[in-house]
Amino acid sequence: MTLGQVFLKAMSTGVITNGEIAWVTCHQNGFNRTEEAVAQRLGRLIDEGTIQLGCRMKR
């Protein structure tokens, strides 16, 4: 899993899972500058309610 994959999945579905949040926080020490910016953007989207914390329903 990469931060880009997490970000794109969250943007396309509007949902980020607890596991994905845990992965981001666990790996944030290894993020480069661009990844840090993406993680901050993800946090802002969660804060404003564009991305919800929850689970995705399988189709």
Secondary structure as GFF3:
##gff-version 3
##sequence-region A 1 59
A	DSSP	alpha_helix	3	13	.	.	.	ID=ss1
A	DSSP	beta_strand	15	16	.	.	.	ID=ss2
A	DSSP	alpha_helix	18	27	.	.	.	ID=ss3
A	DSSP	three_ten_helix	28	30	.	.	.	ID=ss4
A	DSSP	alpha_helix	33	48	.	.	.	ID=ss5
A	DSSP	beta_strand	52	53	.	.	.	ID=ss6
###
